[in-house]
Amino acid sequence: MNNYPSLVDKIYELRTSLHDEVFLRQPQGDTWTEFTYGEVISEALRLVTAMKSAGLQKGDRVGVYSKNCYQWVLSEMAIMLGGFITVPFYSNLVGDALKEVIDLSGIKLLFVGKVDNWKRAKPSMPDDLKIVRFAHYKGNPVVDLGIEWDEFIKDKAPDQENFRPSLSDIWAIFYTSGTTGVPKGVVMPYSAPANLMIAQEEKHGDFNFTGPGKNTFFSYLPLNHIAEQTLVVTGALYFKGQISFVESLYTISKNLADVQPSIFLAVPRIWTKFQQGVLANMPEKKLNTLLKIPILSGIIKKKIKKALGLSNTKLVISGASALPAATSAWFQKIGVNIRETFGMTEAMGIAIIQPVDDIRLSKSGKRLEEGQIKIDPETDEILLKNNWLFTEYYNEPELTKASFDEDGFYKTGDTGTLDGEGFLKVKGRVKDTFKTSSGEFIIPTLIEGQLATSTLIEQLCIVGLGMPKPIGLIQLSEFTKDMTAEEIKNDLLNTIKSANKKLQSHEMIHKLICISERWSVENGLMTPTMKIKRNAIHDAYKHLYEEWFHHEEKVIIS
């Protein structure tokens, strides 16, 4: 165990060193309300006093259930400062899914803030669960359980204990988004963020936090997701950053353009949306022509990056799932060098990253220096070992044991290859692979990567278990809204032809089916992190595979 400062140590340090510096920024319309480090930490310590007064003991688990806002981070800081354990929940979980993680975690208190569907969430709340609700945000449902935040901390003085956790103490329990099966509680000690952030940055400069300029973060991806926690919250606390929040789903573009952060994280779907937004205002043929004109090219790139909110970035990361090489190449063309990562909740969201000076489009990056990686020779599964891995699955000793090999390497569940220079290429999930009727193995993500060049496709899922050839189920993008069905079909036919030229015969796409039903968290076809649930999609449409396969048209619009 390295003797690095814990997140709590850093909070106390920042209370003195950056007392009057702005830490958190909350938007409302055109107005930004700002909170200094001193104000935030003082209120967090009042919250600690209130939680202790409510009967909480060190080691108790405390939940946070809200969309991103300044109280989210303030709550988390208070949980740490009080010696409690943070258990964050996705704000779009409702019904049985929400009740399941509340019951599994055994939380003693829950902070509830901005949620989309309180009406469906409310029945999931146990009668004996203490609830503290954030002040109401306009445009969000009114939470009508528990005690209001200001009332909870009224007349409470800041806690004076000056609690300092051991690095071996539990920092948080992150419940996985559950693409398959029951959510697992990933137990993270304080050593995990310390070993990842400090060792990698101070020794190797992997994240460029210590590079020139102030570290400014934009928080819009769910704060209960490990990637947002790692990059935004721990990044800000360890490297003196400032966090600006998004007001709502509909103001992301405006808020991001206002902030122009130095650090920015997005998932592949967001990068696709950004690309589609640029091309909606300037057709690709025209853009390519302008980018070939030397002086004008620089002006165009600068204008696009500022409009996207990326004019000041020194670190741009893509995570959660594989970023298509074509998407990464397109952003490089406009001067945005996206550093793809590979990781999972169990490894603080990151084990592999594209080197800042050696981005390779067909790879997922290289291992971080303090870690080890190997490929199982029989299954091609990627195995990891580093000092920021989780310690266990909460209350699941057998599952924990089964998740490591005899040498202590974590079994990621992903397959991949390592080249001679240490670059990893992720092929897909072990469980996602399926066989055609001829017995050939299909790795869906490899085929999906060949379709990613089409701006007409927003989401896709390659399926076809037991069929002679794979077929693609797709969700059409906004680019198709003014197109005729015939134009859409012709464009997608060309996409199929182009993709099939790069695939082996058994991988060639037989059909594309445009699904009209939107895949969403609500209908169980997407995870809260906006990844497709392959098993759920297969179960929803498998009864139609035979009919679609033998349909006379190559592109079917359902």
C-alpha positions as CSV (number, residue, x, y, z in Angstrom):
1,M,0.0,0.0,0.0
2,N,1.6,3.3,-1.1
3,N,1.5,6.2,1.3
4,Y,-0.3,8.6,-1.0
5,P,-2.8,11.1,0.4
6,S,-6.4,9.9,0.4
7,L,-9.2,12.0,-1.1
8,V,-10.1,13.1,2.5
9,D,-6.5,14.3,3.0
10,K,-6.8,16.3,-0.2
11,I,-10.1,17.9,0.9
12,Y,-8.5,19.2,4.1
13,E,-5.5,20.4,2.2
14,L,-7.7,22.3,-0.3
15,R,-9.8,23.9,2.5
16,T,-6.6,25.9,3.3
17,S,-4.7,26.2,0.0
18,L,-7.7,27.1,-2.2
19,H,-10.2,28.4,0.4
20,D,-11.4,31.3,-1.7
21,E,-11.1,29.7,-5.2
22,V,-14.2,28.6,-7.1
23,F,-14.7,24.9,-6.9
24,L,-18.3,24.1,-8.0
25,R,-20.4,26.0,-10.6
26,Q,-24.2,25.4,-11.0
27,P,-26.0,26.8,-14.0
28,Q,-29.6,28.1,-14.2
29,G,-30.4,29.6,-17.5
30,D,-27.7,32.2,-18.3
31,T,-26.7,32.5,-14.7
32,W,-23.9,30.4,-13.0
33,T,-23.9,30.2,-9.2
34,E,-20.4,29.6,-7.9
35,F,-19.2,28.0,-4.6
36,T,-15.7,28.2,-3.3
37,Y,-13.7,25.4,-1.8
38,G,-14.1,26.9,1.6
39,E,-17.9,27.2,1.3
40,V,-18.3,23.7,0.0
41,I,-16.1,22.0,2.6
42,S,-17.6,24.0,5.4
43,E,-21.1,22.9,4.4
44,A,-20.0,19.3,3.9
45,L,-18.7,19.3,7.5
46,R,-22.1,20.7,8.7
47,L,-23.7,17.8,6.8
48,V,-21.4,15.4,8.6
49,T,-22.6,16.7,12.0
50,A,-26.2,16.3,10.8
51,M,-25.6,12.7,9.7
52,K,-24.0,11.8,13.0
53,S,-27.0,13.4,14.8
54,A,-29.3,11.2,12.7
55,G,-27.5,8.2,14.2
56,L,-25.1,7.2,11.4
57,Q,-21.9,5.4,12.5
58,K,-18.6,5.1,10.7
59,G,-18.7,2.5,8.0
60,D,-22.4,3.0,7.4
61,R,-23.4,3.1,3.7
62,V,-25.0,6.3,2.4
63,G,-26.7,6.5,-1.0
64,V,-26.9,9.3,-3.5
65,Y,-29.7,9.3,-6.1
66,S,-29.7,12.3,-8.4
67,K,-28.7,13.8,-11.7
68,N,-25.5,15.8,-11.6
69,C,-25.5,19.0,-9.6
70,Y,-23.3,20.7,-7.0
71,Q,-25.1,19.0,-4.0
72,W,-24.2,15.6,-5.5
73,V,-20.5,16.3,-5.0
74,L,-21.1,18.1,-1.7
75,S,-22.9,15.0,-0.4
76,E,-20.2,12.7,-1.5
77,M,-17.5,14.9,0.2
78,A,-19.6,14.8,3.4
79,I,-19.9,11.1,3.3
80,M,-16.1,10.7,3.0
81,L,-15.4,13.3,5.7
82,G,-17.7,11.5,8.1
83,G,-16.1,8.1,7.6
84,F,-19.2,6.7,5.8
85,I,-19.3,4.8,2.5
86,T,-20.7,6.3,-0.7
87,V,-23.2,4.2,-2.7
88,P,-24.3,6.1,-5.8
89,F,-27.3,5.1,-7.8
90,Y,-28.3,5.9,-11.4
91,S,-30.9,8.7,-11.4
92,N,-33.0,7.0,-14.1
93,L,-33.4,3.7,-12.1
94,V,-37.0,3.2,-10.9
95,G,-39.3,0.5,-9.8
96,D,-37.8,-3.0,-9.0
97,A,-34.4,-2.1,-10.4
98,L,-34.0,0.8,-7.9
99,K,-35.4,-1.2,-5.0
100,E,-33.0,-4.1,-5.8
101,V,-29.8,-1.9,-5.5
102,I,-31.2,-0.2,-2.4
103,D,-31.8,-3.5,-0.7
104,L,-28.5,-5.0,-1.9
105,S,-26.5,-2.1,-0.6
106,G,-28.1,-1.8,2.8
107,I,-27.8,2.0,2.9
108,K,-28.8,3.8,6.1
109,L,-29.5,7.2,4.5
110,L,-30.3,8.4,1.0
111,F,-29.7,11.8,-0.6
112,V,-32.3,12.4,-3.3
113,G,-32.1,15.2,-5.8
114,K,-32.8,15.7,-9.4
115,V,-34.6,12.6,-10.7
116,D,-36.6,12.1,-13.9
117,N,-39.5,10.0,-12.6
118,W,-40.1,10.4,-8.8
119,K,-43.6,8.9,-9.2
120,R,-42.1,5.5,-10.1
121,A,-39.1,5.8,-7.8
122,K,-41.1,6.7,-4.7
123,P,-42.6,3.3,-4.1
124,S,-39.1,1.8,-4.1
125,M,-38.1,3.7,-1.0
126,P,-38.2,1.5,2.2
127,D,-40.3,2.9,5.0
128,D,-37.5,3.0,7.5
129,L,-34.9,4.7,5.1
130,K,-33.8,8.1,6.1
131,I,-34.0,10.5,3.2
132,V,-32.5,13.9,2.7
133,R,-33.8,15.8,-0.4
134,F,-31.9,18.5,-2.3
135,A,-33.6,21.8,-2.8
136,H,-36.0,21.5,-5.7
137,Y,-34.7,22.2,-9.3
138,K,-37.2,23.8,-11.6
139,G,-38.3,21.5,-14.4
140,N,-37.8,18.4,-12.2
141,P,-40.3,16.4,-10.3
142,V,-40.9,17.5,-6.7
143,V,-39.5,15.0,-4.2
144,D,-42.0,14.7,-1.3
145,L,-40.3,12.3,1.1
146,G,-37.7,12.9,3.8
147,I,-36.3,16.1,5.2
148,E,-35.2,19.1,3.1
149,W,-31.4,19.7,2.9
150,D,-31.4,23.2,4.6
151,E,-33.6,21.9,7.4
152,F,-31.3,18.9,7.9
153,I,-28.2,21.0,8.5
154,K,-30.0,23.9,10.3
155,D,-28.1,25.0,13.4
156,K,-25.5,22.4,12.8
157,A,-21.9,23.4,13.3
158,P,-19.1,22.0,11.1
159,D,-17.8,18.7,12.4
160,Q,-14.5,19.0,14.2
161,E,-13.3,15.4,14.3
162,N,-10.9,15.8,11.4
163,F,-11.4,12.2,10.4
164,R,-8.7,10.6,8.2
165,P,-9.4,7.2,6.6
166,S,-6.8,4.5,6.0
167,L,-6.1,3.8,2.4
168,S,-7.4,0.3,3.0
169,D,-10.8,1.6,4.2
170,I,-13.7,1.4,1.8
171,W,-14.3,4.6,-0.2
172,A,-17.4,3.6,-2.2
173,I,-19.5,0.8,-3.6
174,F,-20.4,1.2,-7.3
175,Y,-23.2,-0.9,-8.6
176,T,-22.6,-2.0,-12.2
177,S,-25.2,-0.9,-14.8
178,G,-26.1,-4.5,-15.4
179,T,-25.9,-5.4,-19.1
180,T,-26.6,-8.9,-17.9
181,G,-27.9,-10.3,-14.6
182,V,-28.1,-8.9,-11.1
183,P,-26.1,-5.7,-10.5
184,K,-22.8,-6.3,-8.7
185,G,-21.5,-4.0,-5.9
186,V,-17.9,-3.1,-6.7
187,V,-16.1,-2.3,-3.5
188,M,-13.4,0.4,-3.9
189,P,-10.9,1.3,-1.2
190,Y,-9.3,4.7,-0.8
191,S,-6.1,3.3,-2.2
192,A,-7.7,2.8,-5.7
193,P,-8.1,6.5,-6.7
194,A,-4.8,7.4,-4.9
195,N,-2.8,4.8,-6.7
196,L,-4.4,5.5,-10.1
197,M,-4.5,9.3,-10.1
198,I,-1.3,10.2,-8.2
199,A,1.0,7.4,-9.4
200,Q,0.1,7.7,-13.0
201,E,0.1,11.5,-13.2
202,E,3.1,12.3,-11.1
203,K,5.2,9.4,-12.4
204,H,4.1,9.3,-16.0
205,G,1.8,12.3,-16.8
206,D,-0.8,10.1,-18.4
207,F,-3.7,12.5,-17.8
208,N,-1.9,15.8,-18.3
209,F,-3.5,17.2,-15.1
210,T,-0.1,18.7,-14.2
211,G,0.2,20.3,-17.6
212,P,-0.1,24.0,-18.2
213,G,-3.3,25.9,-17.4
214,K,-6.1,25.4,-14.8
215,N,-7.9,22.1,-14.6
216,T,-11.6,22.8,-15.5
217,F,-14.1,19.9,-15.7
218,F,-17.6,19.6,-17.2
219,S,-19.8,17.2,-15.4
220,Y,-22.8,15.8,-17.3
221,L,-22.3,12.0,-17.5
222,P,-23.8,10.2,-14.5
223,L,-21.8,11.0,-11.4
224,N,-22.4,7.5,-10.1
225,H,-20.5,6.1,-13.1
226,I,-16.9,5.2,-12.3
227,A,-15.5,7.1,-15.3
228,E,-17.1,10.4,-14.2
229,Q,-16.0,9.8,-10.6
230,T,-12.4,9.0,-11.7
231,L,-11.9,11.8,-14.1
232,V,-14.1,14.6,-12.8
233,V,-14.4,14.3,-9.0
234,T,-11.1,12.6,-8.1
235,G,-9.3,14.5,-10.8
236,A,-10.6,17.8,-9.4
237,L,-9.8,17.0,-5.8
238,Y,-6.3,15.6,-6.5
239,F,-5.3,18.3,-9.0
240,K,-7.1,21.5,-7.8
241,G,-9.8,21.5,-10.4
242,Q,-13.1,23.4,-10.9
243,I,-16.3,21.5,-11.8
244,S,-19.1,23.0,-13.8
245,F,-22.3,21.1,-14.1
246,V,-24.9,20.7,-16.8
247,E,-28.3,22.2,-16.1
248,S,-30.3,19.5,-18.1
249,L,-30.2,17.1,-21.0
250,Y,-31.4,19.9,-23.2
251,T,-28.7,22.4,-22.3
252,I,-25.6,20.3,-22.6
253,S,-24.4,22.0,-25.8
254,K,-25.0,25.5,-24.4
255,N,-23.5,24.8,-21.0
256,L,-20.4,23.1,-22.6
257,A,-19.9,26.0,-25.0
258,D,-20.1,28.4,-22.0
259,V,-17.5,26.4,-20.0
260,Q,-14.9,25.4,-22.6
261,P,-13.3,22.9,-20.1
262,S,-9.7,21.8,-20.2
263,I,-10.7,18.2,-19.4
264,F,-13.5,16.4,-21.3
265,L,-14.9,12.9,-21.2
266,A,-17.5,11.5,-23.5
267,V,-18.9,8.1,-24.5
268,P,-19.1,7.0,-28.2
269,R,-22.7,8.0,-28.6
270,I,-21.9,11.6,-27.5
271,W,-19.1,11.8,-30.1
272,T,-21.5,10.6,-32.8
273,K,-24.0,13.2,-31.8
274,F,-21.3,15.9,-31.9
275,Q,-20.2,14.7,-35.4
276,Q,-23.8,14.7,-36.6
277,G,-24.4,18.2,-35.3
278,V,-21.4,19.6,-37.2
279,L,-22.3,17.8,-40.4
280,A,-25.9,19.0,-40.1
281,N,-24.6,22.6,-40.4
282,M,-21.9,21.8,-43.0
283,P,-22.1,18.9,-45.4
284,E,-19.0,16.6,-45.2
285,K,-18.0,17.2,-48.8
286,K,-17.9,21.0,-48.2
287,L,-16.1,20.5,-44.9
288,N,-13.4,18.3,-46.5
289,T,-12.9,20.9,-49.2
290,L,-12.5,23.8,-46.7
291,L,-10.1,21.7,-44.5
292,K,-7.7,21.4,-47.5
293,I,-7.2,25.2,-47.8
294,P,-4.2,25.9,-45.4
295,I,-5.2,29.2,-43.8
296,L,-9.0,28.6,-43.9
297,S,-8.5,25.1,-42.4
298,G,-7.2,26.6,-39.2
299,I,-10.1,29.0,-38.9
300,I,-12.7,26.3,-39.6
301,K,-11.2,24.0,-37.0
302,K,-11.0,26.7,-34.4
303,K,-14.6,27.7,-35.0
304,I,-15.9,24.1,-34.8
305,K,-14.0,23.3,-31.6
306,K,-15.3,26.5,-30.0
307,A,-18.9,25.7,-31.0
308,L,-18.5,22.2,-29.5
309,G,-17.0,23.6,-26.3
310,L,-13.6,22.0,-26.9
311,S,-11.4,25.0,-27.7
312,N,-9.4,24.8,-24.5
313,T,-9.1,21.0,-23.9
314,K,-5.8,19.5,-23.0
315,L,-7.2,16.1,-22.3
316,V,-10.1,14.6,-24.4
317,I,-11.1,11.0,-23.5
318,S,-13.6,8.5,-24.8
319,G,-14.7,5.6,-22.6
320,A,-17.4,3.1,-21.6
321,S,-17.3,1.3,-24.9
322,A,-15.2,1.1,-28.0
323,L,-15.0,4.2,-30.1
324,P,-15.2,3.4,-33.9
325,A,-11.9,4.2,-35.6
326,A,-13.8,6.1,-38.3
327,T,-15.2,8.4,-35.6
328,S,-11.9,9.0,-34.0
329,A,-10.3,9.8,-37.4
330,W,-13.0,12.3,-38.2
331,F,-12.4,14.2,-35.0
332,Q,-8.6,14.2,-35.7
333,K,-9.5,15.8,-39.0
334,I,-11.0,18.8,-37.1
335,G,-8.1,19.0,-34.6
336,V,-9.7,17.0,-31.7
337,N,-7.4,14.2,-30.7
338,I,-9.5,11.8,-28.7
339,R,-7.6,9.4,-26.4
340,E,-9.6,6.2,-26.2
341,T,-9.6,4.2,-23.0
342,F,-10.4,0.7,-22.0
343,G,-11.5,-0.2,-18.5
344,M,-14.4,-1.2,-16.3
345,T,-15.9,-0.3,-12.9
346,E,-13.6,-2.9,-11.2
347,A,-10.5,-1.0,-12.4
348,M,-11.6,2.6,-11.7
349,G,-12.8,2.8,-15.3
350,I,-9.3,2.8,-16.8
351,A,-6.6,0.3,-17.4
352,I,-5.6,1.2,-21.0
353,I,-5.3,4.6,-22.6
354,Q,-4.1,6.0,-25.9
355,P,-0.7,7.6,-25.4
356,V,-0.9,11.4,-25.9
357,D,1.8,11.3,-28.6
358,D,0.9,8.0,-30.3
359,I,-2.8,7.6,-30.9
360,R,-3.5,4.5,-33.0
361,L,-7.0,4.4,-34.4
362,S,-7.3,0.6,-34.6
363,K,-6.2,0.1,-31.0
364,S,-7.6,0.8,-27.5
365,G,-4.3,2.1,-26.2
366,K,-1.5,0.9,-24.0
367,R,-1.5,-0.3,-20.4
368,L,-0.9,2.3,-17.7
369,E,2.7,1.8,-16.4
370,E,1.8,0.7,-12.9
371,G,-0.4,-2.2,-14.2
372,Q,0.0,-5.5,-15.9
373,I,-2.0,-7.1,-18.7
374,K,-2.1,-10.5,-20.4
375,I,-4.3,-12.4,-22.8
376,D,-5.6,-15.8,-21.9
377,P,-4.2,-18.2,-24.5
378,E,-7.3,-20.4,-24.7
379,T,-10.1,-17.8,-24.6
380,D,-8.4,-14.5,-25.7
381,E,-9.8,-13.0,-22.5
382,I,-8.1,-9.8,-21.3
383,L,-6.7,-10.2,-17.8
384,L,-5.6,-7.3,-15.6
385,K,-3.6,-6.7,-12.5
386,N,-2.8,-3.3,-11.0
387,N,-3.0,-1.5,-7.6
388,W,-6.2,0.3,-8.3
389,L,-8.4,-2.7,-8.7
390,F,-11.5,-3.3,-6.6
391,T,-11.2,-5.5,-3.5
392,E,-14.4,-7.5,-3.7
393,Y,-18.0,-7.7,-4.9
394,Y,-20.1,-6.6,-1.9
395,N,-21.4,-9.7,0.0
396,E,-20.4,-11.9,-2.9
397,P,-17.3,-13.9,-1.8
398,E,-17.7,-16.8,-4.3
399,L,-18.2,-14.4,-7.3
400,T,-15.2,-12.4,-6.1
401,K,-13.0,-15.5,-6.0
402,A,-14.2,-16.6,-9.5
403,S,-13.3,-13.2,-11.0
404,F,-9.6,-13.7,-10.5
405,D,-7.2,-16.3,-12.0
406,E,-4.6,-18.2,-9.9
407,D,-2.1,-15.4,-10.4
408,G,-4.4,-12.6,-9.1
409,F,-5.3,-11.2,-12.5
410,Y,-8.8,-9.9,-12.9
411,K,-10.9,-11.6,-15.6
412,T,-12.4,-8.7,-17.5
413,G,-14.9,-10.6,-19.6
414,D,-13.5,-8.9,-22.8
415,T,-11.5,-10.5,-25.5
416,G,-8.6,-8.9,-27.2
417,T,-5.1,-9.1,-28.7
418,L,-1.8,-7.5,-27.7
419,D,0.8,-6.5,-30.3
420,G,4.6,-6.4,-29.8
421,E,4.6,-2.8,-28.8
422,G,2.1,-3.3,-26.0
423,F,-1.0,-1.9,-27.7
424,L,-4.3,-3.6,-27.0
425,K,-7.1,-4.2,-29.4
426,V,-10.4,-5.1,-27.8
427,K,-12.5,-7.5,-29.8
428,G,-15.6,-7.8,-27.8
429,R,-17.3,-9.3,-24.7
430,V,-16.8,-13.0,-24.2
431,K,-20.5,-13.4,-23.6
432,D,-21.5,-11.4,-26.7
433,T,-19.9,-13.9,-29.2
434,F,-22.4,-16.1,-30.9
435,K,-22.4,-18.9,-33.5
436,T,-24.1,-18.9,-36.9
437,S,-26.0,-22.1,-38.0
438,S,-22.8,-23.2,-39.8
439,G,-20.9,-23.1,-36.5
440,E,-18.8,-20.0,-37.2
441,F,-18.2,-17.6,-34.3
442,I,-19.4,-14.0,-34.7
443,I,-17.9,-11.1,-32.7
444,P,-20.5,-8.4,-33.0
445,T,-18.3,-5.4,-32.2
446,L,-15.9,-6.1,-35.0
447,I,-18.8,-6.0,-37.6
448,E,-20.4,-3.0,-35.9
449,G,-17.1,-1.1,-36.3
450,Q,-17.4,-1.4,-40.1
451,L,-20.8,0.2,-40.1
452,A,-19.8,3.1,-37.9
453,T,-18.9,5.3,-40.9
454,S,-22.6,5.8,-41.7
455,T,-24.1,9.0,-40.2
456,L,-27.5,7.5,-40.8
457,I,-27.0,4.9,-38.0
458,E,-27.2,6.1,-34.4
459,Q,-27.3,2.8,-32.6
460,L,-26.8,-0.8,-33.9
461,C,-26.7,-4.3,-32.7
462,I,-25.4,-7.2,-34.7
463,V,-27.5,-10.4,-34.0
464,G,-28.2,-13.7,-35.7
465,L,-27.6,-16.6,-33.2
466,G,-28.4,-19.8,-35.2
467,M,-28.9,-17.9,-38.5
468,P,-26.7,-18.6,-41.6
469,K,-25.3,-15.0,-41.6
470,P,-25.4,-12.1,-39.1
471,I,-28.0,-9.3,-39.4
472,G,-27.9,-5.8,-38.1
473,L,-30.6,-4.1,-36.1
474,I,-30.2,-0.3,-36.2
475,Q,-31.7,2.9,-34.9
476,L,-31.8,5.6,-37.5
477,S,-30.2,9.0,-36.7
478,E,-31.7,12.5,-37.1
479,F,-29.9,12.7,-40.5
480,T,-32.7,10.6,-41.9
481,K,-35.6,12.8,-40.9
482,D,-35.8,14.7,-44.3
483,M,-34.9,11.6,-46.4
484,T,-37.3,9.3,-48.2
485,A,-37.4,5.6,-47.4
486,E,-35.8,4.9,-50.8
487,E,-33.0,7.3,-50.1
488,I,-32.3,5.7,-46.7
489,K,-32.3,2.2,-48.2
490,N,-29.9,3.2,-51.0
491,D,-27.5,4.8,-48.6
492,L,-27.6,1.8,-46.2
493,L,-27.1,-0.6,-49.1
494,N,-23.9,1.2,-50.0
495,T,-22.9,0.9,-46.3
496,I,-23.5,-2.8,-46.3
497,K,-21.4,-3.2,-49.5
498,S,-18.5,-1.2,-48.1
499,A,-18.5,-3.0,-44.8
500,N,-18.7,-6.5,-46.3
501,K,-15.6,-5.9,-48.4
502,K,-13.6,-5.7,-45.1
503,L,-15.2,-8.8,-43.5
504,Q,-14.7,-12.5,-43.8
505,S,-17.3,-14.4,-45.6
506,H,-19.0,-15.8,-42.5
507,E,-19.1,-12.2,-41.0
508,M,-20.7,-10.5,-43.9
509,I,-23.9,-8.6,-43.1
510,H,-26.9,-10.2,-44.7
511,K,-29.6,-7.6,-43.8
512,L,-30.0,-4.3,-42.0
513,I,-33.3,-3.8,-40.2
514,C,-34.3,-0.3,-39.1
515,I,-36.2,-0.7,-35.9
516,S,-38.8,2.0,-35.2
517,E,-39.1,1.3,-31.5
518,R,-36.6,3.4,-29.6
519,W,-34.2,1.5,-27.4
520,S,-34.1,3.1,-24.0
521,V,-33.5,2.5,-20.3
522,E,-37.2,2.5,-19.7
523,N,-37.9,-0.4,-22.0
524,G,-34.9,-2.3,-20.8
525,L,-32.9,-2.3,-24.0
526,M,-30.3,0.2,-22.9
527,T,-28.2,0.5,-19.7
528,P,-28.2,3.7,-17.7
529,T,-24.9,4.5,-19.4
530,M,-26.5,4.3,-22.8
531,K,-25.0,1.0,-23.8
532,I,-27.2,-1.5,-25.6
533,K,-28.3,-4.6,-23.7
534,R,-27.5,-7.3,-26.3
535,N,-29.3,-10.1,-24.5
536,A,-32.4,-8.0,-24.0
537,I,-32.4,-6.9,-27.7
538,H,-31.9,-10.5,-28.8
539,D,-34.8,-11.7,-26.6
540,A,-37.1,-8.8,-27.9
541,Y,-36.5,-9.6,-31.6
542,K,-35.3,-13.2,-32.0
543,H,-38.8,-14.3,-33.1
544,L,-38.5,-12.1,-36.2
545,Y,-35.0,-13.2,-37.3
546,E,-36.2,-15.9,-39.7
547,E,-38.7,-13.6,-41.3
548,W,-36.2,-10.8,-41.7
549,F,-33.5,-13.1,-43.0
550,H,-35.6,-14.4,-45.9
551,H,-37.2,-11.0,-46.7
552,E,-36.5,-10.1,-50.3
553,E,-35.1,-6.6,-49.4
554,K,-31.6,-6.1,-48.1
555,V,-32.6,-3.1,-46.0
556,I,-35.9,-3.3,-44.1
557,I,-37.6,-0.4,-42.5
558,S,-39.9,-1.7,-39.8
